[in-house]
Amino acid sequence: MNAQNQDPDPRDTAGVDTSGAQQTGDTPPAEGSMSEAGPSDAHNPVRGWAAGPLTALIITTALVVGFFVCYAVWLIVSGGPD
């Protein structure tokens, strides 16, 4: 390479033909390709939350709602806090 032309010089760069293009299949074996560039997509959930967290959330919500319903009934029956 020089200051005017940023293309690799085929005389100094292995695997580059006279036009400056890399020859097919000439990637060094130590280098990865684009298919190995990111994390594996082995675990990709299909939909929604798992049953355990969703069940815990529903039970917690039901307990909180139940508490406030019982408190409201107690307020109505007892005539309110003193």
N, C-alpha and C positions, 0 to 999 in steps of 0.2 A: 504494500500500500504506500501511497505517497500523499502529499498534502492536497493535490487536486482530485485524485481519483481514490475513492474509498473502497473500491472493489478489491478483493484479494488478488495478488499477483500469482498466476498459475505456476510460475517457475519456482516460487517459494512456498506454496501451499500444497500439501499432499491431498490428493483426492479431488482436485479442481482441474477441469479441462481448460483448453485454450481460450474458451469464451468466458471463463470465470464462474461457470456453473459447477456445482458439486455433482460428481458422478453418482449414479443410482447405486444404492447398496454400499456406499463407502463410508458410512458412519462408524466411528471407532467403537469397538465392542464395549468399552467402559462407559460410554455415554448412553443415556436412556433416550427413548423416543417419546413422542407426544402421547402415545397410548399409556405410558408409565408416568405421566406428568403429575397426576393428582391422586387423591386418596381413592381407595377402592370403593365401589358402590355395592359392596356385598350386603350390607344391612340397610335396606331402604324400606321403612315401614309403609304398609299399603294405605292405612287410614287411621285417623283418630288416636285417642289415648288408649293406653293399655287398661285392662279391666281392673287391676289393683288400685291405681291412683284414682280412677274414676269412681270406684266404689267408695273409697275413703272420702272423697270430696262430697259425694251424695250423702253419706252417713253424717259427716260433720255438718253439712247444711241442714239436714233434717233435725239434728240435735239443737242447733241454734234456733231454728224456726219453732221447734217444739217448746224450747225454753220461753221464748217470747209469747207464744200462745198461752202457755200455762200462767205466766206472769200477768197477762191481760185478763184472764179468767179470774185469777186471784184478786186483782184490783177491783173487778166488777163485783165479785161476791162479797168481799170484805168492806167495800165502800171506800177503798183507796187507802193510801198510807196515812198513818196518823201524824 
